[in-house]
Amino acid sequence: MQKSVIGIDVGTSAVKCVVSADGRIIDTASAPLNVQSPAPGWSEQNPDDWIGAVKSAVARLTAPLDPVAGLALSGQMHGAVMLDTAAKPVRPCILWNDSRANDDCTTLRSDVPKIGQIAGVLPLPGFTAPKLMWVRREEPHAFEAIRHLLLPKDYVGLWLTGEFATDVSDAAGTLWLDEATRAWSDTLIGASGIDRSWLPGLHHGFDQIGSLRRTVAEAMGLPAGLPVFAGGGDAATGAVSLGAAAAGRGFISLGTSGQFLVVDDSYRPNPDQYVHAFCHTLPGLWYRMAAMLNGARPLSWFASVLGISVETLLTEAAHADVTRVPLFLPYLTGERSPHGDPDVRAAFYDLDDATGRPEMCRAVVEAIAFMMRDAADSFGSDAMGGQIIPVIGGGSQSDLVLQTLANVLEQPVARSASGQGGAALGAALLAEVGVGLKDPASLSFAPDLTQAFMPSPDKLLRERRMRFRSLYAALRGGL
């Protein structure tokens, strides 16, 4: 019988499990998670909720789990899991989309002027280090109790194996990693006021970090001693699921948030454009990623405002008078790449008495493409130039969105079926390498493209794109 592996992705809204064999998905299951917001701009989760969700998701798998050869992890990045001497959380985890530590980012930039070159990106409140600075200042009793720091997936790994471990791609998003050397940075650790002994050991994605503890194995219906592999942060494992495991490969993701990711075989920081230059979870590879907080979210937001479905919004947008389309800034929650502007907000501009609902719907579609072009341009002249760019996520299901994206990027794009398993599948592929079922070179492959969209010259669209940039420049930092 062919051996299978399990990939577990600890997301923000759910834990997802994938069972795969030879890269093929055999079964999937998920369990939901809740996010708490005790104050405006705060976003937290109880780490033990992840454990409960992992148990629930594994219990919902219907495929036979015998023989299972190994298990690997993926997870939401940047979360600050603070543990005491007994390895128990001293407070809820502060998540990637929490904005309370903005002042601490300013302090880090002042204290370490070269932080962008060392850590691959300039400080933003979603990253881990400024959160610890906030806790040290605002919750000193909690800070004094800390003896270990982990990222979300690694807390699950601790429960599975009893070991404190992370991988370099997840560590890359903490602002404590020297990206060039793939080691913890004493300079960055000192600047944020934490103790180096709190940080876990560093691994690559297919490194074994431990074995499944007997009590956990019994609770999950898995064999005790099952090898557990490090996996990666969800950006890196998502890349692995799409074959982006060699220099020059990449993809666009249009989910709630958006990403434009390109893999490199050298470290290429570009902090002034808020491009994230991070270690990949594979040896000898890095990636550059433009991370947009909004992605395809403006579609569902405007549809809800209008009281219609996203499908209806897209249908109306397709029938808009293209000479009457206004501008829309899509920054509902501020923006990371390439602006690093947490204060900017969304806006319609250039409305007149001939502007109708279809034209406003079309403006929202175009804004997503304009935002992605800004991201692509922030890479310089080598953002997968000339290649067909795979696109995944809910936004990729619309032909109008993808054709607009191709026209604005002036590059062909294609809907990809390879991302269906997402980060959990990427973790499973790393487990297959870890147990010896695959060669690391096999992780680089051309994703399955189901439909390509070729760019078509569009003078009006190009003019609106340039005005879109001018509008952002005029409103930067708020009114």
C-alpha positions in Angstrom: 0.0 0.0 0.0 1.3 3.5 -0.9 2.4 5.5 2.0 0.7 8.8 2.8 1.6 11.9 4.7 -0.3 14.6 6.5 0.1 18.4 6.2 -1.5 20.6 8.8 -2.0 24.3 8.3 -2.7 26.5 11.3 -4.6 29.3 9.7 -6.3 32.4 11.1 -9.9 31.3 10.4 -9.4 27.5 10.4 -7.0 24.6 10.8 -6.8 22.6 7.6 -5.4 19.1 7.2 -4.4 17.4 3.9 -3.6 13.7 3.4 -1.6 13.2 0.3 0.4 10.5 -1.5 2.9 11.2 -4.2 1.7 14.8 -4.2 -1.9 13.8 -4.8 -4.6 14.9 -2.3 -6.4 11.9 -0.9 -8.5 13.7 1.7 -8.9 17.1 3.4 -10.7 18.3 6.5 -10.8 21.5 8.5 -12.0 23.0 11.7 -12.9 26.6 12.3 -11.1 29.1 14.6 -12.3 32.4 16.1 -10.4 35.7 16.4 -10.8 38.0 19.4 -10.5 41.8 19.2 -10.4 43.1 22.8 -9.7 46.7 21.6 -9.7 48.5 18.3 -6.8 47.3 16.1 -6.2 44.3 18.3 -6.3 40.7 17.0 -5.7 37.7 19.2 -6.3 33.9 19.5 -6.0 31.4 22.3 -3.1 29.1 21.3 -4.9 26.1 22.9 -7.8 26.7 20.4 -5.3 25.6 17.7 -4.8 22.3 19.5 -8.5 21.7 19.7 -9.0 22.6 16.0 -6.1 20.2 15.0 -7.8 17.4 16.9 -11.2 18.2 15.3 -9.8 18.4 11.8 -7.8 15.1 12.0 -10.9 13.4 13.4 -12.9 14.6 10.4 -10.5 12.9 7.9 -12.1 9.9 6.3 -9.2 8.4 4.4 -7.3 5.5 6.0 -4.4 6.9 8.1 -2.5 3.7 7.9 0.2 3.6 6.8 1.1 7.2 7.4 4.8 8.0 7.0 5.1 11.5 8.4 3.5 14.8 9.2 4.6 18.4 8.6 3.3 21.8 9.7 2.3 25.1 8.1 0.9 28.2 9.7 -0.1 31.8 9.8 3.1 33.9 10.2 4.2 36.6 12.7 2.0 35.5 15.7 3.6 36.0 19.1 3.1 32.9 21.2 4.6 33.7 24.7 5.2 30.7 27.0 6.2 30.4 30.7 8.5 27.9 32.4 5.9 25.2 32.1 5.4 26.0 28.4 2.0 27.4 29.0 0.8 30.6 27.3 1.2 33.7 29.5 -1.4 35.6 27.4 -3.3 35.2 24.1 -1.3 35.1 20.9 -1.1 38.5 19.2 -1.8 37.8 15.5 -0.3 39.0 12.2 -3.1 41.5 11.6 -2.8 43.3 14.9 -1.8 46.9 14.7 -1.2 48.0 18.3 2.6 48.1 18.0 3.0 50.9 15.5 5.0 53.1 17.8 7.4 50.2 18.5 8.1 49.9 14.8 9.2 53.5 14.8 11.6 52.8 17.7 13.1 49.8 15.9 13.7 51.8 12.7 15.4 54.5 14.8 17.5 52.1 16.9 18.6 49.8 14.0 18.8 52.0 10.8 19.8 48.9 8.7 17.0 46.7 10.0 15.4 46.4 6.5 18.7 45.0 5.1 19.1 42.6 8.0 15.5 41.4 8.4 14.4 41.7 4.8 11.7 44.3 5.4 11.1 47.4 7.4 9.2 47.1 10.7 5.5 46.8 10.6 3.1 46.3 13.5 2.1 42.8 12.3 5.5 41.4 12.8 6.5 39.6 16.0 9.3 41.7 17.4 7.4 45.0 17.9 4.6 43.0 19.6 7.0 41.8 22.3 8.2 45.4 22.8 4.5 46.4 23.3 4.0 43.6 25.9 7.2 44.6 27.7 5.9 48.2 28.0 2.2 47.6 28.6 2.0 44.2 30.3 5.2 43.9 32.3 4.0 41.0 34.4 3.3 38.9 31.3 6.6 39.9 29.8 8.5 38.9 33.0 6.9 35.4 32.9 8.1 34.6 29.3 10.7 31.8 28.9 9.9 30.7 25.4 8.7 32.3 22.2 7.1 30.4 19.4 5.1 31.0 16.2 1.6 29.6 15.9 2.4 26.4 14.0 5.4 25.7 16.3 3.1 25.8 19.3 1.2 22.9 17.7 4.6 21.3 17.0 5.5 21.6 20.7 2.2 19.8 21.6 2.9 17.1 19.0 6.6 16.4 19.9 7.5 18.2 23.1 10.2 20.1 21.1 10.8 23.8 20.7 11.5 24.3 17.0 10.7 26.5 14.0 11.8 26.8 10.4 13.7 29.6 8.7 10.7 30.8 6.6 8.5 31.3 9.7 11.4 32.8 11.6 11.9 35.2 8.7 8.7 37.0 9.6 9.7 37.8 13.2 12.2 40.7 12.6 14.7 38.6 14.6 16.3 36.6 11.8 19.3 37.6 9.8 18.0 36.6 6.4 21.3 36.5 4.7 22.9 34.0 7.2 19.6 32.3 8.1 20.5 32.7 11.8 19.0 34.6 14.7 20.4 38.2 14.8 21.9 39.4 18.1 21.5 43.0 16.9 17.7 42.6 16.3 17.2 40.5 19.5 18.9 43.1 21.6 17.0 46.0 20.0 13.6 44.4 20.9 14.7 43.6 24.5 14.1 39.9 24.5 16.3 37.0 25.7 17.9 34.9 22.9 17.4 31.8 25.0 13.6 32.2 24.5 13.9 31.5 20.8 13.6 28.0 19.3 16.1 26.1 17.1 16.0 26.8 13.4 15.4 24.2 10.7 14.5 23.8 7.0 11.1 22.6 6.0 11.9 18.9 5.5 14.0 18.6 8.7 12.6 16.3 11.3 11.9 18.3 14.5 10.7 15.3 16.6 8.4 12.4 16.9 4.7 12.2 17.8 4.3 11.7 21.5 2.4 8.6 22.6 -0.4 10.5 24.4 -1.0 12.8 21.4 -0.8 9.8 19.0 -3.5 8.0 20.9 -5.7 11.1 21.0 -5.4 11.6 17.2 -5.5 8.0 16.1 -2.0 8.1 14.7 1.0 5.9 15.3 3.3 6.9 18.2 6.8 7.9 17.0 5.5 9.3 13.7 8.2 11.7 12.3 7.1 15.3 12.5 8.8 17.8 10.1 9.3 21.5 10.5 7.2 22.7 7.5 7.0 26.4 7.0 5.2 29.7 7.2 2.1 29.7 5.1 3.7 31.9 2.4 6.5 29.4 1.9 4.4 26.3 2.1 1.9 27.9 -0.3 4.8 28.4 -2.7 5.8 24.8 -2.4 2.2 23.6 -3.2 2.5 25.5 -6.5 6.0 24.3 -7.4 7.6 27.6 -6.6 10.8 25.9 -5.3 13.4 27.2 -7.7 14.7 30.6 -8.7 12.3 32.5 -11.1 9.2 30.6 -10.1 6.3 32.5 -8.5 2.7 33.2 -8.3 -0.1 35.7 -7.4 -2.6 35.0 -4.7 -5.9 36.8 -4.6 -7.6 35.8 -1.4 -8.8 38.1 1.3 -5.2 39.4 1.3 -3.0 39.4 -1.8 0.5 38.3 -2.5 2.9 38.5 -5.4 5.8 36.1 -4.7 9.0 35.3 -6.7 11.6 32.8 -5.6 15.3 33.7 -5.7 18.6 31.8 -5.2 20.2 34.8 -3.4 19.1 37.2 -0.8 17.7 40.4 -2.5 16.3 42.9 0.0 14.3 45.9 -1.1 13.0 47.4 2.1 12.2 50.9 0.7 9.4 49.3 -1.3 8.1 47.2 1.6 8.9 44.1 -0.4 9.4 41.2 2.0 12.7 39.5 1.2 12.5 36.3 3.3 14.2 32.9 3.6 12.3 30.1 1.8 11.8 27.0 3.8 14.2 25.2 1.4 18.0 25.4 1.6 19.7 28.0 -0.6 16.5 29.8 -1.6 14.8 33.0 -0.6 11.7 34.8 -1.9 10.6 38.3 -2.5 6.9 38.9 -1.7 4.8 42.0 -2.0 2.1 41.5 0.7 -1.2 43.4 0.2 -3.6 43.5 3.1 -6.7 43.8 0.9 -6.3 41.4 -2.0 -9.7 40.5 -3.4 -11.5 41.6 -0.2 -12.8 44.8 -1.8 -15.0 42.7 -4.1 -16.8 41.1 -1.2 -16.9 44.3 0.8 -18.6 46.4 -2.0 -20.9 43.5 -2.8 -22.1 43.5 0.9 -22.5 47.3 0.8 -24.7 47.0 -2.3 -26.6 44.0 -0.9 -25.6 41.7 -3.8 -23.4 38.7 -4.4 -19.9 39.0 -5.7 -21.0 37.1 -8.8 -23.7 39.8 -9.4 -21.1 42.6 -8.8 -18.8 41.0 -11.4 -21.6 40.6 -13.9 -22.5 44.3 -13.5 -18.8 45.3 -13.8 -18.6 43.5 -17.1 -21.3 45.6 -18.6 -20.0 49.0 -17.3 -19.4 51.9 -19.7 -15.6 51.8 -19.7 -15.5 55.5 -20.6 -17.2 56.4 -17.3 -15.3 54.2 -14.8 -14.2 56.2 -11.7 -11.2 55.4 -9.5 -11.3 53.3 -6.4 -8.5 53.0 -3.8 -8.8 49.5 -2.3 -7.1 50.1 1.0 -9.9 49.1 3.4 -7.4 48.3 6.2 -4.3 50.3 5.2 -1.5 48.7 3.1 1.8 46.9 3.4 3.5 46.6 0.0 4.6 48.7 -1.6 3.5 51.7 0.6 3.9 50.6 4.2 1.0 52.9 5.0 -1.3 51.7 7.9 -3.3 54.9 7.8 -4.5 55.1 4.2 -8.1 54.1 3.6 -10.3 53.2 0.7 -12.1 55.8 -1.4 -14.0 56.4 -4.6 -13.0 59.4 -6.7 -14.1 61.1 -9.9 -17.8 60.3 -9.5 -20.3 62.3 -11.5 -24.0 62.2 -12.1 -23.5 59.8 -15.0 -21.6 57.3 -12.8 -23.8 54.2 -12.3 -23.5 51.1 -10.1 -21.8 49.0 -12.9 -19.1 51.6 -13.3 -18.4 51.6 -9.5 -18.2 47.8 -9.6 -15.8 48.0 -12.5 -13.6 50.5 -10.6 -13.3 48.0 -7.7 -12.2 45.2 -10.1 -9.6 47.6 -11.8 -8.3 48.7 -8.4 -7.3 45.1 -7.5 -5.3 45.0 -10.7 -3.8 48.4 -10.2 -2.7 47.4 -6.7 -1.0 44.3 -8.1 0.8 46.3 -10.7 2.2 48.5 -8.0 3.4 45.4 -6.3 5.0 44.0 -9.5 6.7 47.3 -10.2 8.2 47.4 -6.7 10.2 44.3 -7.6 12.1 46.2 -10.3 12.3 44.8 -13.9 12.4 41.1 -13.1 8.9 40.2 -11.7 8.6 37.0 -13.7 9.0 39.0 -16.9 7.4 37.3 -19.9 6.2 34.2 -18.0 2.6 33.1 -17.6 1.9 34.0 -13.9 -0.2 31.4 -12.0 -3.0 33.0 -10.0 -4.7 31.3 -7.1 -7.4 32.3 -4.5 -11.0 33.2 -4.7 -10.4 36.3 -6.9 -8.9 34.1 -9.6 -12.2 32.5 -10.3 -13.4 35.5 -12.3 -12.5 35.8 -15.9 -13.0 39.6 -15.7 -10.6 39.9 -12.8 -7.9 37.8 -14.6 -8.3 39.6 -17.9 -8.1 42.9 -16.2 -5.0 41.7 -14.3 -3.3 40.6 -17.5 -4.1 43.9 -19.2 -2.8 46.0 -16.3 0.3 43.8 -15.7 1.0 43.6 -19.4 1.8 40.0 -18.8 -0.1 36.7 -19.3 -1.7 35.2 -16.3 -3.5 31.9 -15.8 -5.9 30.3 -13.4 -4.2 27.5 -11.5 -5.7 24.3 -10.1 -2.5 23.4 -8.3 -3.2 25.6 -5.3 -6.3 23.8 -4.2 -4.6 22.1 -1.3 -2.8 25.4 -0.4 -0.3 25.6 2.4 -1.4 22.3 4.0 -0.5 20.5 0.7 2.8 22.3 0.7 3.5 21.0 4.2 2.5 17.5 3.1 5.0 17.7 0.2 7.7 18.7 2.6 6.8 15.7 4.7 7.2 13.4 1.7 10.7 14.8 1.1 11.4 14.4 4.8 10.5 10.7 4.9 12.4 10.0 1.7 9.4 9.5 -0.6 10.4 12.5 -2.8 13.6 14.2 -3.8 13.9 17.9 -2.9 14.3 18.7 -6.6 10.8 17.3 -7.3 9.3 20.2 -5.4 10.0 22.5 -8.3 7.4 21.9 -11.0 5.2 23.8 -13.4 1.7 24.2 -11.8 -1.4 22.9 -13.5 -2.8 25.9 -15.4 -6.4 25.6 -16.5 -7.0 28.8 -18.5 -4.6 31.5 -19.7 -5.4 35.2 -20.2 -3.3 37.2 -22.6 -2.7 40.9 -22.2 -4.6 43.3 -24.5 -3.6 46.9 -25.0 -6.1 49.2 -23.3 -5.3 53.0 -23.4 -8.1 54.0 -21.0 -7.1 51.4 -18.5 -3.5 52.6 -18.7 -4.5 56.2 -18.1 -6.7 55.2 -15.1 -3.7 53.3 -13.7 -1.5 56.4 -13.7 -4.3 58.5 -12.2 -4.8 55.8 -9.5 -1.1 56.2 -8.5 -1.5 60.0 -8.4 -4.6 59.7 -6.2 -2.8 57.5 -3.7 0.1 60.0 -3.6 -2.3 62.9 -2.9 -4.0 61.0 -0.1 -1.0 59.3 1.5 -1.1 59.3 5.3 -4.7 60.4 5.4 -6.3 63.8 5.2 
